[in-house]
Amino acid sequence: MATTLTFKHLFHPTDLSGSSHTAFVHALKLALTWRASLTMLHMGHREEAWSEMPQVRHTLKRWGVIEDEMDVAEFERLGCGIRKVVAKGTDPLEACMDHLREHHADLLVLTTHQQSSGFDPLRRKVAAPLARSLGQAALFLPHHLPGFVDPRTGQVTLDRILIPVARHPDPMVSIRAAIMVTEGLGLRDVECTLLHVGSKPEFPDPALPRSNGCRWEQVDRQGDIVDTIVAVHDEISAGLIIMASEGHDGFLDVLLGSTTERVLEKIKCPMLAIRA
């Protein structure tokens, strides 16, 4: 039986680029949704980096969430704590890992395939170790795509979610994640496609819970796992993919390694990767 899934501590490393801003607005929206804490980390000279960090209260005012960005009490009533950290050093992976060893995080919100010459948290030598650190879940935002949160208004557009499933790991982990995302964001009747790649007798048959946020559909396909996921993603125009893994011995062997990177190179939407 899958345990209830909750994300109460979010972590977002930023290089202050436009691509990283997309991940920031998703992290901020989810922190508001779940009344969670959000830590943003950047490497640089403290004075310069601090002034250039994403402006949280200014963004919330633009979204219409608060009226006065200078009113600290109004912001505190939202129930989400925001922390900005400027790290020293030259190794972004080491800085992130050091922080995460000292400060618990449930969810990493990360930009993928950034092409800047500066802080790039998701280059091949950084992405998998960071996402694997302490077993945290990760929301990956492709750098060239807008995602499902409008940065100008904070409004969410998410009509379809793709959920690859197998008997192991427990598909209820991804199913509960879909419910948490959709209901938390106040969405209704989001089409959630449960995709099984393999023989029909192996198709898992979870007891799908009732949800105002999700409308379930089950699809069975055969073929290469990565190619099939990408093909179905294209067919349904998925706005989010949710993938779960038990690690090296689970579905999509080494989820937070080459398989995920191969999928991320081809998909046109964010991916939420979680450990069962």
N, C-alpha and C positions, 0 to 999 in steps of 0.2 A: 504494500500500500504506500503510495507516494505521500510524503509529508507535505504540509502546506508550504508553498513557496512564497517567500517575502524578500524584498530588497529594501533595506533600510539605510544602507551606507553606500553611496555611489562615489566612484573615483574617475576623474577625467584628466588625463595629461594633455596639455595644449601647447602648440607651437605658435599660437596667436595668428595663424593664417586663416584665410577665408574657409578653407576646407575644415580646419579644426573648429571653426565657428559653428558649422553644421552639427558636429558632435556635441558642442556646448549647448545648443538650444534643445537638443534631444535630452541631454543629461538634466538640464534645468526643468524641462517639462515633466520628466519622469519623477524628479525629486518633489515637485509640487504635487503631482498625482498621488504619490505614495507617502507624502509628508516625511520624506527621507532627508538625510544629510547628504551634501555634495561637497567633495573636496576637489579643487582644481590645482594642478601642479604644473609649473613652468620652470625651465632652467634659464638663468640669465643673471645680469646685474640687477640687484634688488630694486633700486630706485626706478630704473627704466622699465623692468618687467612688471613691477607692481602697477604702474600707471597704465600699462597696455593690456592688463588682464581683462577678460570679459566683464562688462558692466552689468551685474545681475539686476540691481534695482531699476536701472534705466530700461533694461529689457522688459522687466515685469510691468513697468508703467506703460511702455509701448503696447504690450499685450492687453492692457486694461485690467490687470490683476490688482494693481495698487494705484492709488491716485497721486500720492506724493512720494517720490523716491527718496526724499530726505526724512520721511517719517519712519524711524526705526521701529516703533511699536507696531505700526501697520504691517511692516514686513515680518516681524516676529510672529504675528498672529497667523501667518500662513503655515507655520509648523514645520518648515524645512530649514535646516541649518546649512549655511554656506561658509566654506573655508577656502582661502586662497593661500597657496604655498609657493614660494620661490626657492628652488633648490640650487645648490652650488655644484660645481663639477662640470665634466664634459661628456659623461656617459649617461644618456637618458634612461636606458634600461636599469642601470645600477641605481639611479636616483629614484625611479618608480618602485623598484624592488625594495630598496631600503625603507621607503615610506610605508609600503604595504606590510612589511614585517612588523612595523611599529603600530600601524593604524589599520584596523580591520575594514575591509570593503566587501560588500556582497556582489557588486556589479561594477565592472570596468566599462566605460563608454569611450570607444576608441575610433579614431579616423584611420582608414586603411588606404594604403598605396598613395601616401602623400609624396609629392615630387619636389618639395622644398629642399633647400640645401641646409636648413636648420634642423630643429628638433623633429625627428620623424619616429614616433613611437611604434610604428608598425612596419618597418622594413623587415625583410625576411629573418634577420638575425635577432630581431627584437620582439616581433609579434607573438610567436608561440610561447617563449619563456614568460612574457608578461601576462598573457592570458592564462597560462597554466599556474601562475604563482598562487599558492595556497588554495588552488582549486576554485577560484572565483569564476562566476559567470561573466560573459563579455558581450556587449552590444557593439557590433562592428558597423561603421558608417562608411561606405565607399566614398572616396574623396571627391569624385566628380558628379555626385548625385545629391539631390536635395533631401532625401529621406521622407519621413511622414509628418514632420512638424514644420509648419511655415514659420520661418525666422522673423517675419514682420508682425504676424498676428498671434503666434502661438497656437493656431488652430491645427487640429490633427486630421489628416486624410489617410485613412487606412481601411480599404475595402476587402482585401484578401490576404490571408496568411497561409504560407505553405509549411507543413510540419512533416518532415520525413520520420517514419516510425518503423519499429521492428519489435519483436517480442522482448528483446533485451537490447538496451536498457528499458525500464518501465516506461511505456509511452505516456503514462499519466503525468510524468514530470513535464513534458512539453505541453500537454493538454492544459495542465494547471497554469503553466506560464502564459499560454494564450488567453486564458480567462482573466488572469491577473492584469495583463496588458490592456485588453479590450474593455473590461468593466472598469478598471482604474481610470482609463482615459474617457469614460462615459460614452463609449461606442456601443452600437446595437447591430446585431445580425451581421457581423463580419464573417465572410465566407472563409472557413478554416478547412483547408484540404489536407487530410491525413494521407500521405503518400508512402506506400510500401513498395520497395524495389526487391523483387524476388518471386518465388513461387507462391501461388494463392494459398496453399495449405499453411504457409508460414505467416500469413497476414494476421497481425494481432487484432484482438477483438475486445478493446477496452470498453468498460461501461461509461459511455460518454455522458458527462453531467449536463444537467440543464443549465443554460447560461443565456442571459439577455445579450451578452456581448458576442457570442459565437454561434454560428450555424455550421454544423459539421458535414463534411463530405469525405468519403473514403475512395481512394484511387489506388489501383494495383498496376504496377508496370514491371517489365523485365528489361535488363540491360545493364550497362555500366552505371554504377551508383551516381557518380558525379555528373555524367552526361544526362542521366535521367532527371536528376534534381533540377539541373539547369533548364532542361527542355520543358518540364512541367511548370517551373517558375515563369518561363516565357509565355507558355500557353495561357496561364491564368492571370498574368500580369500581377504577380505577388508584390505586395508592399512590404512584406516582412517574412523572413524565414526563421523558424525556430528549430534548432537542432540540439539533441541531447546525446551524451556519451558517458560510458562508464570508464573511459580511458583506453589504454592500449588493447584491452581485451573486449571492448564493447563495440557497438554499432559504429560504422565508419571509423575503422581503426585509426588511432591517433587523430581524433577529431580536431584538436587544436594544433595541428601540424599541417602536413602536406595536403590532406583532403580538404580541409577548410580553406586553405590558401587557393587551391584549385577552383573551388566553388566561388570564393570571393573575387577571383579574377574575372569571372564570367557573369555573375548575377548583377541585376540592376536595382537592388534594394538592400536595406539593412539586414543583418543577420544577428539573431540572439542565440549565442552558444552557451549551453548550460550543462553542468555535470550532474548525472543522475545519482 
